[in-house]
Amino acid sequence: MKNSIYDIERVIKSLLPEAKIRKICLSILLESLIEANTYGSNKWGIYYIVDADRLRLLVGSLIVLSIHKQGVWMALDKQLLYELKEDFDILKTSQDWQWDSGRWSEYKKIPSKNGFYMPSEDHLRIWPIIRRLHFEYINKAANMFSQLREDSQKKHMQHVLTYLRNTLKQYVPEPFYENDVHSVKNSIQDIKEYQATQEYGKIPETERESLIQSRIGQGQFRKKLIRYWKGCAVTGFQALELLRASHIKPWRTSNNEERLEVYNGLLLLPNLDVAFDSGYISFTDDGKIIISDLLNEEELGKISIHLDMKIAGINKRHGEYLKYHREHVFKNTSVR
């Protein structure tokens, strides 16, 4: 399956063909991922499993919600469920809730009882009961795990979130995994892989050090960028200790010359650096900002990024690197 908003729309409609039911189920999904996001934007992710024919929301290393043909599968907190006996009895007799009797009927790591919810006219009575039990489970899962497991981070589908925004016309949060700790891990991994190559053993030790320092935004590469830009390439902000040396063409895909090339770098404020490195913004050859349609106006306002931004002092030699960034790093649902 191709990961596009149109593919996601087709899949959701095949799973939930009735428009009214589909909208309620999507609203439940949105409520759940907003709840997960309150514990950290690196805790959750969502993706579609072709073989299983279902859409999964994960928190930490646990699937907490799935959308498939039986409705919405959810994990409910077992401890709270047994404490709320009246609510437990209501679910036992409800036609809208069916307990899972298969291999995923319960979790043991964080005790749960799981089942399927298919909304009906009784939704306003039943959903608040389920939501309380489900949100308690999300709470425990988020507090047990420091972040979404890395293999699930790679599977996360941004287009599901775009589809939710377009369909429900509501704010939809974005997960963010590229925090400082994760970036350091990526730097170390890139450096280790590079050190294992034959090329690494053939270059002088002083050049090796310069190349490694360029990966972590320090040393010769950073000094070159400071001399060139003298401040943030976009805003002009000049407190150098707060600025980051960012490669335009990623370090891991650059050759040694490109890794130290001043025209392959931007000196940026942290908000711009993270958005650029993660592919949520890019720039045209003449420096005008391009913003991914995966970010809405509310989100842009929160991270102080706007369409009037432009790189000041851009050189035509930046062009080849910016072209690479637009084609290989920038995230957008439309054609670049």
C-alpha positions as CSV (number, residue, x, y, z in Angstrom):
1,M,0.0,0.0,0.0
2,K,1.3,3.5,-0.9
3,N,1.5,5.9,2.0
4,S,-0.6,8.8,0.7
5,I,-3.7,10.5,2.0
6,Y,-5.7,9.0,-0.8
7,D,-4.7,5.5,0.1
8,I,-5.5,6.1,3.8
9,E,-8.9,7.5,2.8
10,R,-9.6,4.4,0.7
11,V,-8.6,2.0,3.5
12,I,-10.7,3.8,6.2
13,K,-13.7,3.8,4.0
14,S,-13.3,0.1,3.2
15,L,-13.0,-0.7,6.9
16,L,-15.9,1.6,7.9
17,P,-18.2,2.1,4.9
18,E,-21.0,3.8,6.8
19,A,-20.3,7.5,7.0
20,K,-21.9,8.2,10.4
21,I,-20.2,5.3,12.1
22,R,-16.9,6.2,10.4
23,K,-17.0,9.7,11.7
24,I,-17.6,8.5,15.3
25,C,-14.8,6.0,15.1
26,L,-12.4,8.6,13.7
27,S,-13.4,10.9,16.5
28,I,-12.6,8.2,19.1
29,L,-9.2,7.6,17.4
30,L,-8.5,11.4,17.6
31,E,-9.5,11.6,21.2
32,S,-7.2,8.7,22.0
33,L,-4.2,10.1,20.2
34,I,-4.7,13.5,21.8
35,E,-4.8,11.8,25.2
36,A,-1.6,9.9,24.4
37,N,0.1,13.2,23.2
38,T,-0.5,14.8,26.6
39,Y,2.1,12.4,28.0
40,G,4.7,13.3,25.4
41,S,4.8,13.7,21.6
42,N,7.4,11.0,21.4
43,K,5.2,8.4,23.1
44,W,2.8,7.4,20.3
45,G,2.5,6.6,16.6
46,I,-0.1,5.4,14.1
47,Y,0.1,3.2,11.0
48,Y,-1.8,0.8,8.8
49,I,-1.0,-3.0,8.7
50,V,-1.9,-4.4,5.3
51,D,-1.8,-8.1,6.2
52,A,-4.0,-7.5,9.3
53,D,-6.2,-4.9,7.5
54,R,-6.3,-2.5,10.4
55,L,-5.1,0.9,11.6
56,R,-3.1,0.8,14.8
57,L,-2.4,3.4,17.5
58,L,0.6,2.5,19.6
59,V,1.7,4.0,22.9
60,G,5.2,2.9,24.0
61,S,5.4,-0.7,22.8
62,L,1.7,-1.5,23.1
63,I,-1.2,-1.3,20.7
64,V,-3.9,0.6,22.5
65,L,-6.4,1.0,19.7
66,S,-7.1,-0.4,16.3
67,I,-9.7,0.4,13.7
68,H,-10.9,-2.5,11.6
69,K,-14.1,-4.0,10.2
70,Q,-15.4,-5.0,13.7
71,G,-15.2,-1.4,14.8
72,V,-12.8,0.1,17.2
73,W,-10.7,-2.3,19.2
74,M,-9.4,-0.8,22.5
75,A,-7.4,-1.8,25.6
76,L,-9.2,-1.1,28.9
77,D,-7.5,-0.8,32.2
78,K,-8.3,-4.1,34.1
79,Q,-7.7,-2.7,37.6
80,L,-10.1,0.2,37.1
81,L,-12.6,-2.0,35.3
82,Y,-12.9,-4.3,38.3
83,E,-13.2,-1.3,40.6
84,L,-16.1,0.2,38.6
85,K,-18.5,-2.7,39.0
86,E,-21.5,-0.8,37.7
87,D,-19.7,0.2,34.5
88,F,-18.4,-3.3,34.1
89,D,-21.9,-4.6,34.2
90,I,-23.1,-2.1,31.7
91,L,-20.4,-3.2,29.2
92,K,-21.2,-6.8,29.8
93,T,-24.8,-6.3,28.7
94,S,-24.2,-3.7,26.0
95,Q,-24.8,-4.7,22.4
96,D,-22.2,-2.1,21.3
97,W,-19.2,-3.6,23.2
98,Q,-17.9,-7.1,22.6
99,W,-15.0,-8.6,24.6
100,D,-12.1,-9.9,22.6
101,S,-11.8,-13.7,23.0
102,G,-8.7,-14.1,20.8
103,R,-5.0,-13.9,21.5
104,W,-5.2,-10.1,22.2
105,S,-8.0,-10.4,24.7
106,E,-5.7,-9.3,27.5
107,Y,-2.3,-7.7,28.1
108,K,-0.3,-8.9,31.1
109,K,2.6,-6.3,31.2
110,I,0.0,-3.6,32.0
111,P,-3.1,-5.6,32.9
112,S,-6.0,-5.0,30.5
113,K,-9.2,-6.4,29.2
114,N,-9.7,-5.7,25.5
115,G,-12.7,-5.5,23.2
116,F,-14.5,-4.1,20.2
117,Y,-16.7,-1.1,20.2
118,M,-19.2,-0.5,17.4
119,P,-21.1,2.8,18.1
120,S,-24.9,2.9,17.9
121,E,-27.6,5.4,19.1
122,D,-26.5,4.5,22.6
123,H,-23.0,6.1,22.0
124,L,-23.5,9.1,24.3
125,R,-24.1,6.7,27.2
126,I,-21.6,3.9,26.4
127,W,-18.6,5.9,25.1
128,P,-17.9,7.9,28.4
129,I,-17.6,4.6,30.2
130,I,-15.2,3.1,27.7
131,R,-13.2,6.3,27.4
132,R,-12.5,6.5,31.1
133,L,-11.2,2.9,31.2
134,H,-9.3,3.3,27.9
135,F,-7.7,6.6,28.9
136,E,-6.5,5.1,32.1
137,Y,-4.8,2.4,30.1
138,I,-3.2,5.0,27.8
139,N,-2.0,6.8,31.0
140,K,-0.3,3.7,32.4
141,A,1.3,2.7,29.0
142,A,2.7,6.2,28.5
143,N,4.1,6.3,32.0
144,M,5.8,2.9,31.6
145,F,7.6,3.6,28.4
146,S,10.0,6.5,27.8
147,Q,9.1,6.7,24.1
148,L,7.5,4.9,21.2
149,R,9.7,1.9,20.2
150,E,12.0,2.7,17.3
151,D,10.6,0.2,14.8
152,S,7.1,1.8,15.3
153,Q,8.5,5.3,14.8
154,K,9.7,4.3,11.4
155,K,6.3,2.9,10.5
156,H,4.3,6.0,11.6
157,M,2.2,7.4,8.8
158,Q,1.9,11.2,8.8
159,H,-0.9,11.0,6.1
160,V,-3.3,9.4,8.6
161,L,-3.1,12.6,10.6
162,T,-3.6,14.7,7.5
163,Y,-6.6,12.6,6.7
164,L,-8.0,13.1,10.2
165,R,-7.5,16.9,10.0
166,N,-9.2,17.1,6.6
167,T,-12.1,14.9,7.6
168,L,-12.9,16.0,11.2
169,K,-11.8,19.7,10.7
170,Q,-10.1,19.6,14.2
171,Y,-6.7,20.1,15.6
172,V,-4.6,16.9,15.3
173,P,-1.2,16.7,17.1
174,E,2.0,15.5,15.5
175,P,4.3,13.0,17.1
176,F,7.9,14.2,17.4
177,Y,10.7,11.6,17.8
178,E,13.8,13.7,16.8
179,N,14.4,15.1,20.3
180,D,18.0,15.8,21.4
181,V,18.5,12.4,22.9
182,H,17.3,10.7,19.7
183,S,19.4,13.0,17.5
184,V,22.5,12.1,19.5
185,K,21.7,8.4,19.0
186,N,21.4,9.0,15.3
187,S,24.7,10.9,15.2
188,I,26.4,8.1,17.0
189,Q,24.9,5.5,14.7
190,D,26.0,7.5,11.6
191,I,29.5,7.9,12.9
192,K,29.8,4.2,13.8
193,E,28.7,3.2,10.3
194,Y,31.1,5.6,8.7
195,Q,34.0,4.4,10.9
196,A,33.4,0.9,9.7
197,T,33.9,1.8,6.0
198,Q,37.1,1.3,4.1
199,E,37.1,5.0,3.1
200,Y,37.4,6.0,6.8
201,G,40.7,4.2,7.2
202,K,42.3,5.9,4.2
203,I,41.9,9.5,5.3
204,P,44.2,11.4,7.7
205,E,43.3,11.4,11.4
206,T,42.8,15.2,11.5
207,E,40.3,15.0,8.6
208,R,38.5,12.2,10.4
209,E,38.0,14.4,13.4
210,S,36.7,17.3,11.3
211,L,34.2,15.0,9.6
212,I,33.0,13.5,12.9
213,Q,32.7,17.0,14.4
214,S,30.6,18.1,11.5
215,R,28.1,15.4,12.2
216,I,27.4,16.7,15.6
217,G,27.3,20.3,14.5
218,Q,30.7,21.4,16.0
219,G,34.2,22.2,15.0
220,Q,35.3,23.4,11.6
221,F,31.9,23.0,9.9
222,R,30.2,25.1,12.6
223,K,32.9,27.8,12.4
224,K,32.5,28.0,8.6
225,L,28.8,28.5,9.0
226,I,29.2,31.2,11.7
227,R,31.7,33.1,9.4
228,Y,29.3,32.8,6.5
229,W,25.9,33.5,8.1
230,K,27.0,35.5,11.2
231,G,23.6,34.6,12.8
232,C,20.5,32.6,12.0
233,A,20.3,32.2,8.3
234,V,16.5,33.0,8.4
235,T,15.9,35.4,11.3
236,G,19.3,37.0,11.7
237,F,19.3,36.2,15.4
238,Q,22.9,36.5,16.6
239,A,23.2,34.7,19.9
240,L,25.5,32.1,18.5
241,E,25.4,29.8,21.5
242,L,21.7,29.2,20.7
243,L,22.1,28.4,17.0
244,R,22.6,25.0,15.5
245,A,24.8,24.0,12.5
246,S,22.5,22.1,10.2
247,H,23.4,20.2,7.1
248,I,21.1,20.8,4.1
249,K,21.9,17.5,2.4
250,P,22.0,15.1,5.4
251,W,25.4,14.1,6.7
252,R,24.7,10.4,6.3
253,T,24.0,10.8,2.5
254,S,26.8,13.3,1.8
255,N,30.3,12.5,0.7
256,N,33.3,13.7,2.8
257,E,33.6,16.9,0.7
258,E,29.9,17.7,1.1
259,R,30.1,17.1,4.9
260,L,32.4,20.0,5.3
261,E,31.1,22.2,2.5
262,V,29.9,25.6,3.8
263,Y,27.2,25.8,1.1
264,N,25.7,22.5,2.5
265,G,24.9,24.2,5.8
266,L,22.5,26.6,7.5
267,L,22.9,28.2,10.9
268,L,19.5,28.1,12.4
269,L,17.5,28.6,15.6
270,P,16.5,25.3,17.2
271,N,12.8,25.5,16.1
272,L,13.9,26.0,12.5
273,D,16.7,23.4,12.7
274,V,14.3,20.7,14.0
275,A,11.6,21.5,11.5
276,F,14.2,21.6,8.6
277,D,16.0,18.4,9.7
278,S,12.7,16.5,10.1
279,G,11.4,17.7,6.7
280,Y,8.5,19.9,7.8
281,I,10.0,22.9,6.1
282,S,12.4,23.4,3.2
283,F,13.5,26.4,1.0
284,T,13.4,27.3,-2.7
285,D,16.6,28.0,-4.5
286,D,16.1,31.7,-3.9
287,G,15.6,31.1,-0.1
288,K,11.8,31.3,0.3
289,I,10.4,29.0,2.9
290,I,8.3,26.0,1.9
291,I,6.1,24.6,4.7
292,S,4.7,21.0,4.7
293,D,1.0,20.7,4.5
294,L,1.4,18.2,7.4
295,L,1.5,21.4,9.6
296,N,-1.5,23.6,10.1
297,E,-1.7,27.3,11.0
298,E,-2.2,26.6,14.7
299,E,0.9,24.4,14.9
300,L,3.0,26.8,12.9
301,G,2.1,29.6,15.3
302,K,3.2,27.5,18.3
303,I,6.6,27.0,16.8
304,S,6.9,30.5,15.4
305,I,7.3,29.6,11.8
306,H,5.4,31.6,9.0
307,L,5.3,31.9,5.3
308,D,7.1,35.3,5.2
309,M,10.4,33.7,6.3
310,K,13.3,33.6,3.9
311,I,17.0,32.8,3.9
312,A,19.0,36.0,3.8
313,G,22.3,35.9,1.9
314,I,21.7,32.7,0.0
315,N,24.2,31.8,-2.8
316,K,23.4,29.9,-6.0
317,R,25.8,27.2,-4.8
318,H,23.3,26.3,-2.0
319,G,20.9,25.3,-4.8
320,E,22.0,21.7,-5.4
321,Y,21.8,21.0,-1.7
322,L,18.4,22.6,-1.3
323,K,17.1,20.7,-4.4
324,Y,18.2,17.4,-2.7
325,H,16.5,18.4,0.6
326,R,13.2,19.2,-1.3
327,E,13.3,15.9,-3.1
328,H,14.5,13.6,-0.4
329,V,13.8,15.1,3.0
330,F,10.8,17.5,2.7
331,K,7.5,15.9,3.7
332,N,4.4,16.9,1.8
333,T,1.3,15.2,0.4
334,S,1.4,17.1,-2.8
335,V,4.0,16.7,-5.6
336,R,7.2,18.6,-4.9
